[in-house]
Amino acid sequence: MWRRRGLALLFVLFCLPVLSCADDPPDKEMQQAQAEIDVARKAGADDYAREEIAAAEQALTNAREAVGDRDYRLALTSALDSRERARTAQTQAEEQKLVARAQAERAIKDVSAVLARTQSRLQTIAASKTARALESSRHAVGDVERALQEARASFEKGEYLTTLRLLKDSDTRLAEAGRALDAYSATPPRRRR
């Protein structure tokens, strides 16, 4: 009989810490989740892994609400989910940032090459055309030059999505300027009287 009571007492003493965990809010896990969210944000998750960082934040909000409702098991589950989603967001952000960097680098290179060709053609044709006839092409080239300069500055700051956005319409603008230059070069120069 004493032996049974001793075993029962040992069982209760062993299970007490486990059972009491459900009676305490998962503060440590929630702090870890917030720390992981902060790290993911610094890695660029707001730009490169929006859905996953939003899910991590929502899971942390759910954990806080569950603590308010004294549902500590749900709070723990939500905090752990938040932490994992934040880690996934960080990984996605790092990967997508590398992809965006490569795309931005390629866009700068491509726009620079087309701009240089367009500028050369503009100078060649300008020698035989009036300045007014080439105004739209010069304006387009000037706009693209400014966009390219801003894009390079953004690239140096690591703002690759901004770089891509700045160069988005540059190819179209230069193509229009190229077509206009084609039209100008097809017409013979005016003779002065």
Buried (B, 14 or more C-beta within 10 A) or exposed (E): EEEEEEEEEEEEEEEEEEEEEEEEBBEEBBEBBBEBBEBBBEBBBBBBBEEBBBBBBBBBEBBBEBBEEEBBEBBBBBBBBBBBBBBBBBBBBBEBBEEBBEBBEEBBEBBBEBBEEBBEBBEEBBEEBEEEBBEEBBEBBEBBBEBBEBBBEBBEEEBBBBBBBBBEEBBEBBEBBBEBBEEBEEEEEEEEE
